[in-house]
Structure formats: structure tokens, C-alpha cells
Amino acid sequence: MLIAAATSETYTGWYVGLGIGFLIVTVVVILVGMILSQASRIGHQALDGIELMDDARDASLPVWDLQLINVSATSIWRSAEKARGLITGGR
């Protein structure tokens, strides 16, 4: 009987340790699952954001064409000034 009591006390520590270990592993698995779920959600939101930014860029491309129009208008203005100078005799 003394041997049986000592053996059950020895195993009690093992059972408690295994239970704590199982609990820790379970908590870690739950946390990792939550992290992966949030990472997937963030990834999908980032892809949506990239698509919306592409749409915004496409919508703003005509603004960049204004620079080309400005360069052309300046060139025409300078050519007109030179032509006027030639016509008026260099004034």
C-alpha cells in the first residue's frame, strides 16, 4: 500500500504538468489562429486599398496632362512674341 500511495503522488505531479502544458499549448494555438486571421483580413484590406489607389491614379492622370498643355502654351506664347518682334521691327 505504501508503494501504491507513493506512485499516485508521483503521477499527480505529471498530470498537473501535462494539464498545464496542454492549457498553454491550447492558448498559444488560439492566439496564433487569431493572429493569422487578422493578418489575412489586413492583407485583403491592403489589396482593396491598392485597387482603390489605382482607380484614383487613373482618375488623376488628366492633371498631369495639364503640364504638357502648359509647356505647349508657353512655347506658342514665346513664338508669338518672336513673330511680333519681327513684324514690328524688333521692339
N, CA, C and O atoms as a GROMACS GRO file, in nm:
protein
  364
    1MET      N    1   0.081  -0.119   0.000
    1MET     CA    2   0.000   0.000   0.000
    1MET      C    3   0.085   0.125   0.000
    1MET      O    4   0.049   0.225  -0.063
    2LEU      N    5   0.194   0.123   0.067
    2LEU     CA    6   0.282   0.239   0.073
    2LEU      C    7   0.339   0.269  -0.064
    2LEU      O    8   0.355   0.386  -0.101
    3ILE      N    9   0.369   0.167  -0.139
    3ILE     CA   10   0.424   0.186  -0.274
    3ILE      C   11   0.315   0.244  -0.365
    3ILE      O   12   0.346   0.332  -0.446
    4ALA      N   13   0.193   0.200  -0.354
    4ALA     CA   14   0.084   0.250  -0.437
    4ALA      C   15   0.058   0.397  -0.407
    4ALA      O   16   0.031   0.473  -0.500
    5ALA      N   17   0.066   0.440  -0.283
    5ALA     CA   18   0.043   0.580  -0.247
    5ALA      C   19   0.154   0.668  -0.302
    5ALA      O   20   0.128   0.776  -0.353
    6ALA      N   21   0.278   0.622  -0.293
    6ALA     CA   22   0.391   0.700  -0.344
    6ALA      C   23   0.382   0.712  -0.496
    6ALA      O   24   0.415   0.816  -0.552
    7THR      N   25   0.337   0.608  -0.561
    7THR     CA   26   0.327   0.610  -0.706
    7THR      C   27   0.218   0.708  -0.751
    7THR      O   28   0.239   0.781  -0.848
    8SER      N   29   0.104   0.711  -0.684
    8SER     CA   30  -0.003   0.801  -0.725
    8SER      C   31   0.036   0.946  -0.698
    8SER      O   32  -0.005   1.034  -0.774
    9GLU      N   33   0.114   0.973  -0.594
    9GLU     CA   34   0.161   1.110  -0.568
    9GLU      C   35   0.258   1.154  -0.677
    9GLU      O   36   0.258   1.270  -0.718
   10THR      N   37   0.341   1.062  -0.724
   10THR     CA   38   0.436   1.093  -0.830
   10THR      C   39   0.362   1.126  -0.959
   10THR      O   40   0.398   1.220  -1.029
   11TYR      N   41   0.260   1.050  -0.991
   11TYR     CA   42   0.185   1.073  -1.113
   11TYR      C   43   0.099   1.198  -1.105
   11TYR      O   44   0.069   1.257  -1.209
   12THR      N   45   0.059   1.239  -0.988
   12THR     CA   46  -0.022   1.361  -0.975
   12THR      C   47   0.054   1.481  -1.028
   12THR      O   48  -0.003   1.566  -1.097
   13GLY      N   49   0.180   1.489  -0.998
   13GLY     CA   50   0.263   1.598  -1.050
   13GLY      C   51   0.270   1.595  -1.202
   13GLY      O   52   0.266   1.699  -1.268
   14TRP      N   53   0.281   1.473  -1.255
   14TRP     CA   54   0.285   1.459  -1.400
   14TRP      C   55   0.154   1.504  -1.462
   14TRP      O   56   0.153   1.574  -1.563
   15TYR      N   57   0.044   1.463  -1.403
   15TYR     CA   58  -0.087   1.501  -1.456
   15TYR      C   59  -0.107   1.652  -1.451
   15TYR      O   60  -0.158   1.712  -1.545
   16VAL      N   61  -0.067   1.713  -1.342
   16VAL     CA   62  -0.078   1.859  -1.331
   16VAL      C   63   0.012   1.925  -1.436
   16VAL      O   64  -0.031   2.020  -1.502
   17GLY      N   65   0.132   1.879  -1.451
   17GLY     CA   66   0.224   1.935  -1.550
   17GLY      C   67   0.172   1.918  -1.692
   17GLY      O   68   0.178   2.012  -1.771
   18LEU      N   69   0.122   1.801  -1.725
   18LEU     CA   70   0.065   1.778  -1.857
   18LEU      C   71  -0.058   1.866  -1.881
   18LEU      O   72  -0.078   1.920  -1.990
   19GLY      N   73  -0.140   1.880  -1.778
   19GLY     CA   74  -0.258   1.966  -1.789
   19GLY      C   75  -0.219   2.111  -1.815
   19GLY      O   76  -0.278   2.177  -1.900
   20ILE      N   77  -0.119   2.161  -1.741
   20ILE     CA   78  -0.072   2.298  -1.761
   20ILE      C   79  -0.010   2.313  -1.900
   20ILE      O   80  -0.034   2.413  -1.968
   21GLY      N   81   0.068   2.214  -1.940
   21GLY     CA   82   0.129   2.219  -2.073
   21GLY      C   83   0.023   2.219  -2.183
   21GLY      O   84   0.033   2.295  -2.280
   22PHE      N   85  -0.079   2.135  -2.168
   22PHE     CA   86  -0.187   2.130  -2.265
   22PHE      C   87  -0.261   2.264  -2.270
   22PHE      O   88  -0.297   2.311  -2.378
   23LEU      N   89  -0.283   2.324  -2.155
   23LEU     CA   90  -0.350   2.453  -2.148
   23LEU      C   91  -0.267   2.562  -2.218
   23LEU      O   92  -0.322   2.644  -2.292
   24ILE      N   93  -0.138   2.562  -2.195
   24ILE     CA   94  -0.050   2.661  -2.258
   24ILE      C   95  -0.050   2.642  -2.410
   24ILE      O   96  -0.060   2.739  -2.484
   25VAL      N   97  -0.038   2.518  -2.456
   25VAL     CA   98  -0.038   2.491  -2.600
   25VAL      C   99  -0.171   2.534  -2.661
   25VAL      O  100  -0.173   2.591  -2.770
   26THR      N  101  -0.281   2.506  -2.593
   26THR     CA  102  -0.413   2.545  -2.643
   26THR      C  103  -0.424   2.697  -2.657
   26THR      O  104  -0.474   2.746  -2.758
   27VAL      N  105  -0.378   2.770  -2.556
   27VAL     CA  106  -0.382   2.916  -2.559
   27VAL      C  107  -0.295   2.969  -2.673
   27VAL      O  108  -0.335   3.061  -2.744
   28VAL      N  109  -0.177   2.912  -2.691
   28VAL     CA  110  -0.088   2.956  -2.799
   28VAL      C  111  -0.150   2.930  -2.935
   28VAL      O  112  -0.142   3.014  -3.024
   29VAL      N  113  -0.212   2.814  -2.952
   29VAL     CA  114  -0.277   2.782  -3.080
   29VAL      C  115  -0.392   2.879  -3.108
   29VAL      O  116  -0.409   2.922  -3.221
   30ILE      N  117  -0.468   2.912  -3.008
   30ILE     CA  118  -0.578   3.008  -3.025
   30ILE      C  119  -0.522   3.145  -3.063
   30ILE      O  120  -0.574   3.209  -3.154
   31LEU      N  121  -0.418   3.190  -2.994
   31LEU     CA  122  -0.359   3.320  -3.025
   31LEU      C  123  -0.300   3.324  -3.165
   31LEU      O  124  -0.317   3.423  -3.237
   32VAL      N  125  -0.231   3.219  -3.205
   32VAL     CA  126  -0.174   3.214  -3.340
   32VAL      C  127  -0.287   3.214  -3.444
   32VAL      O  128  -0.274   3.280  -3.547
   33GLY      N  129  -0.394   3.143  -3.418
   33GLY     CA  130  -0.508   3.144  -3.509
   33GLY      C  131  -0.569   3.283  -3.522
   33GLY      O  132  -0.605   3.325  -3.632
   34MET      N  133  -0.580   3.354  -3.410
   34MET     CA  134  -0.632   3.491  -3.415
   34MET      C  135  -0.539   3.583  -3.493
   34MET      O  136  -0.584   3.666  -3.571
   35ILE      N  137  -0.410   3.568  -3.472
   35ILE     CA  138  -0.311   3.650  -3.543
   35ILE      C  139  -0.318   3.623  -3.693
   35ILE      O  140  -0.317   3.717  -3.772
   36LEU      N  141  -0.325   3.498  -3.732
   36LEU     CA  142  -0.333   3.464  -3.874
   36LEU      C  143  -0.463   3.515  -3.936
   36LEU      O  144  -0.463   3.560  -4.051
   37SER      N  145  -0.572   3.509  -3.862
   37SER     CA  146  -0.699   3.560  -3.911
   37SER      C  147  -0.691   3.710  -3.935
   37SER      O  148  -0.736   3.760  -4.038
   38GLN      N  149  -0.634   3.783  -3.840
   38GLN     CA  150  -0.619   3.928  -3.855
   38GLN      C  151  -0.523   3.961  -3.969
   38GLN      O  152  -0.547   4.056  -4.043
   39ALA      N  153  -0.417   3.885  -3.984
   39ALA     CA  154  -0.322   3.909  -4.093
   39ALA      C  155  -0.389   3.889  -4.229
   39ALA      O  156  -0.365   3.965  -4.322
   40SER      N  157  -0.473   3.788  -4.239
   40SER     CA  158  -0.547   3.765  -4.363
   40SER      C  159  -0.642   3.880  -4.391
   40SER      O  160  -0.654   3.926  -4.505
   41ARG      N  161  -0.709   3.928  -4.288
   41ARG     CA  162  -0.801   4.041  -4.304
   41ARG      C  163  -0.726   4.166  -4.348
   41ARG      O  164  -0.771   4.238  -4.437
   42ILE      N  165  -0.612   4.192  -4.287
   42ILE     CA  166  -0.530   4.308  -4.324
   42ILE      C  167  -0.482   4.294  -4.468
   42ILE      O  168  -0.479   4.393  -4.542
   43GLY      N  169  -0.444   4.174  -4.508
   43GLY     CA  170  -0.399   4.151  -4.645
   43GLY      C  171  -0.509   4.182  -4.746
   43GLY      O  172  -0.483   4.244  -4.850
   44HIS      N  173  -0.631   4.139  -4.717
   44HIS     CA  174  -0.743   4.167  -4.807
   44HIS      C  175  -0.772   4.317  -4.813
   44HIS      O  176  -0.800   4.370  -4.920
   45GLN      N  177  -0.764   4.384  -4.698
   45GLN     CA  178  -0.787   4.529  -4.697
   45GLN      C  179  -0.677   4.601  -4.774
   45GLN      O  180  -0.705   4.700  -4.841
   46ALA      N  181  -0.555   4.553  -4.766
   46ALA     CA  182  -0.444   4.615  -4.840
   46ALA      C  183  -0.466   4.600  -4.990
   46ALA      O  184  -0.442   4.694  -5.066
   47LEU      N  185  -0.511   4.484  -5.033
   47LEU     CA  186  -0.538   4.463  -5.176
   47LEU      C  187  -0.651   4.555  -5.224
   47LEU      O  188  -0.645   4.610  -5.333
   48ASP      N  189  -0.755   4.571  -5.140
   48ASP     CA  190  -0.863   4.663  -5.174
   48ASP      C  191  -0.811   4.806  -5.183
   48ASP      O  192  -0.849   4.882  -5.272
   49GLY      N  193  -0.724   4.843  -5.090
   49GLY     CA  194  -0.666   4.977  -5.091
   49GLY      C  195  -0.581   5.002  -5.214
   49GLY      O  196  -0.584   5.111  -5.272
   50ILE      N  197  -0.505   4.902  -5.255
   50ILE     CA  198  -0.422   4.916  -5.376
   50ILE      C  199  -0.512   4.935  -5.498
   50ILE      O  200  -0.482   5.018  -5.585
   51GLU      N  201  -0.620   4.860  -5.505
   51GLU     CA  202  -0.712   4.873  -5.618
   51GLU      C  203  -0.774   5.013  -5.621
   51GLU      O  204  -0.787   5.073  -5.727
   52LEU      N  205  -0.812   5.063  -5.505
   52LEU     CA  206  -0.871   5.198  -5.499
   52LEU      C  207  -0.769   5.306  -5.534
   52LEU      O  208  -0.803   5.405  -5.597
   53MET      N  209  -0.644   5.286  -5.492
   53MET     CA  210  -0.540   5.383  -5.526
   53MET      C  211  -0.512   5.381  -5.677
   53MET      O  212  -0.485   5.486  -5.735
   54ASP      N  213  -0.519   5.266  -5.740
   54ASP     CA  214  -0.504   5.258  -5.885
   54ASP      C  215  -0.616   5.336  -5.955
   54ASP      O  216  -0.593   5.406  -6.053
   55ASP      N  217  -0.738   5.321  -5.901
   55ASP     CA  218  -0.851   5.396  -5.958
   55ASP      C  219  -0.830   5.546  -5.942
   55ASP      O  220  -0.858   5.624  -6.033
   56ALA      N  221  -0.780   5.588  -5.825
   56ALA     CA  222  -0.756   5.730  -5.801
   56ALA      C  223  -0.646   5.782  -5.893
   56ALA      O  224  -0.656   5.894  -5.944
   57ARG      N  225  -0.543   5.702  -5.914
   57ARG     CA  226  -0.435   5.744  -6.005
   57ARG      C  227  -0.488   5.760  -6.147
   57ARG      O  228  -0.456   5.857  -6.215
   58ASP      N  229  -0.569   5.664  -6.191
   58ASP     CA  230  -0.626   5.673  -6.326
   58ASP      C  231  -0.715   5.796  -6.340
   58ASP      O  232  -0.719   5.859  -6.446
   59ALA      N  233  -0.786   5.830  -6.233
   59ALA     CA  234  -0.875   5.946  -6.238
   59ALA      C  235  -0.796   6.077  -6.238
   59ALA      O  236  -0.847   6.179  -6.286
   60SER      N  237  -0.674   6.076  -6.186
   60SER     CA  238  -0.596   6.200  -6.178
   60SER      C  239  -0.493   6.214  -6.290
   60SER      O  240  -0.419   6.312  -6.293
   61LEU      N  241  -0.488   6.121  -6.382
   61LEU     CA  242  -0.393   6.131  -6.493
   61LEU      C  243  -0.414   6.256  -6.579
   61LEU      O  244  -0.314   6.313  -6.626
   62PRO      N  245  -0.538   6.303  -6.603
   62PRO     CA  246  -0.553   6.427  -6.680
   62PRO      C  247  -0.485   6.548  -6.616
   62PRO      O  248  -0.448   6.642  -6.686
   63VAL      N  249  -0.468   6.547  -6.485
   63VAL     CA  250  -0.400   6.659  -6.419
   63VAL      C  251  -0.255   6.666  -6.467
   63VAL      O  252  -0.201   6.775  -6.483
   64TRP      N  253  -0.193   6.553  -6.491
   64TRP     CA  254  -0.055   6.553  -6.539
   64TRP      C  255  -0.048   6.602  -6.683
   64TRP      O  256   0.055   6.656  -6.725
   65ASP      N  257  -0.156   6.584  -6.758
   65ASP     CA  258  -0.160   6.635  -6.895
   65ASP      C  259  -0.159   6.789  -6.897
   65ASP      O  260  -0.118   6.850  -6.996
   66LEU      N  261  -0.205   6.850  -6.788
   66LEU     CA  262  -0.201   6.996  -6.780
   66LEU      C  263  -0.058   7.049  -6.793
   66LEU      O  264  -0.036   7.155  -6.850
   67GLN      N  265   0.037   6.976  -6.741
   67GLN     CA  266   0.177   7.017  -6.752
   67GLN      C  267   0.219   7.022  -6.899
   67GLN      O  268   0.287   7.115  -6.942
   68LEU      N  269   0.178   6.923  -6.975
   68LEU     CA  270   0.210   6.922  -7.118
   68LEU      C  271   0.142   7.039  -7.190
   68LEU      O  272   0.201   7.101  -7.278
   69ILE      N  273   0.018   7.068  -7.152
   69ILE     CA  274  -0.054   7.180  -7.211
   69ILE      C  275   0.016   7.312  -7.176
   69ILE      O  276   0.028   7.400  -7.261
   70ASN      N  277   0.063   7.324  -7.054
   70ASN     CA  278   0.133   7.444  -7.010
   70ASN      C  279   0.262   7.462  -7.091
   70ASN      O  280   0.293   7.574  -7.133
   71VAL      N  281   0.336   7.356  -7.112
   71VAL     CA  282   0.460   7.364  -7.190
   71VAL      C  283   0.428   7.407  -7.334
   71VAL      O  284   0.498   7.491  -7.390
   72SER      N  285   0.324   7.348  -7.392
   72SER     CA  286   0.287   7.383  -7.528
   72SER      C  287   0.240   7.528  -7.536
   72SER      O  288   0.278   7.600  -7.629
   73ALA      N  289   0.160   7.572  -7.440
   73ALA     CA  290   0.111   7.710  -7.440
   73ALA      C  291   0.227   7.808  -7.424
   73ALA      O  292   0.228   7.912  -7.490
   74THR      N  293   0.323   7.777  -7.340
   74THR     CA  294   0.440   7.863  -7.322
   74THR      C  295   0.520   7.872  -7.450
   74THR      O  296   0.568   7.980  -7.487
   75SER      N  297   0.536   7.760  -7.518
   75SER     CA  298   0.610   7.758  -7.646
   75SER      C  299   0.538   7.843  -7.750
   75SER      O  300   0.602   7.919  -7.823
   76ILE      N  301   0.408   7.831  -7.758
   76ILE     CA  302   0.330   7.910  -7.854
   76ILE      C  303   0.341   8.059  -7.819
   76ILE      O  304   0.357   8.142  -7.908
   77TRP      N  305   0.332   8.091  -7.690
   77TRP     CA  306   0.342   8.231  -7.645
   77TRP      C  307   0.477   8.290  -7.684
   77TRP      O  308   0.483   8.402  -7.735
   78ARG      N  309   0.583   8.219  -7.662
   78ARG     CA  310   0.717   8.270  -7.694
   78ARG      C  311   0.734   8.285  -7.846
   78ARG      O  312   0.795   8.381  -7.892
   79SER      N  313   0.680   8.190  -7.922
   79SER     CA  314   0.688   8.201  -8.068
   79SER      C  315   0.608   8.322  -8.117
   79SER      O  316   0.651   8.391  -8.209
   80ALA      N  317   0.493   8.347  -8.055
   80ALA     CA  318   0.412   8.463  -8.093
   80ALA      C  319   0.485   8.592  -8.060
   80ALA      O  320   0.479   8.688  -8.136
   81GLU      N  321   0.554   8.596  -7.946
   81GLU     CA  322   0.632   8.716  -7.909
   81GLU      C  323   0.744   8.740  -8.011
   81GLU      O  324   0.769   8.854  -8.050
   82LYS      N  325   0.811   8.634  -8.051
   82LYS     CA  326   0.920   8.649  -8.152
   82LYS      C  327   0.862   8.696  -8.285
   82LYS      O  328   0.922   8.782  -8.350
   83ALA      N  329   0.749   8.642  -8.325
   83ALA     CA  330   0.688   8.683  -8.450
   83ALA      C  331   0.646   8.829  -8.443
   83ALA      O  332   0.665   8.904  -8.539
   84ARG      N  333   0.590   8.871  -8.330
   84ARG     CA  334   0.550   9.010  -8.314
   84ARG      C  335   0.672   9.101  -8.321
   84ARG      O  336   0.667   9.209  -8.380
   85GLY      N  337   0.782   9.057  -8.260
   85GLY     CA  338   0.905   9.136  -8.264
   85GLY      C  339   0.957   9.150  -8.405
   85GLY      O  340   1.006   9.256  -8.443
   86LEU      N  341   0.949   9.045  -8.483
   86LEU     CA  342   0.994   9.052  -8.623
   86LEU      C  343   0.903   9.142  -8.706
   86LEU      O  344   0.950   9.216  -8.792
   87ILE      N  345   0.773   9.136  -8.680
   87ILE     CA  346   0.678   9.216  -8.758
   87ILE      C  347   0.693   9.364  -8.723
   87ILE      O  348   0.689   9.448  -8.812
   88THR      N  349   0.708   9.396  -8.596
   88THR     CA  350   0.714   9.536  -8.553
   88THR      C  351   0.853   9.594  -8.567
   88THR      O  352   0.872   9.712  -8.537
   89GLY      N  353   0.948   9.522  -8.608
   89GLY     CA  354   1.080   9.573  -8.627
   89GLY      C  355   1.170   9.560  -8.506
   89GLY      O  356   1.263   9.639  -8.491
   90GLY      N  357   1.146   9.464  -8.420
   90GLY     CA  358   1.235   9.436  -8.308
   90GLY      C  359   1.204   9.509  -8.180
   90GLY      O  360   1.288   9.510  -8.089
   91ARG      N  361   1.090   9.570  -8.169
   91ARG     CA  362   1.057   9.638  -8.043
   91ARG      C  363   1.014   9.544  -7.937
   91ARG      O  364   0.983   9.587  -7.826
   0.00000   0.00000   0.00000
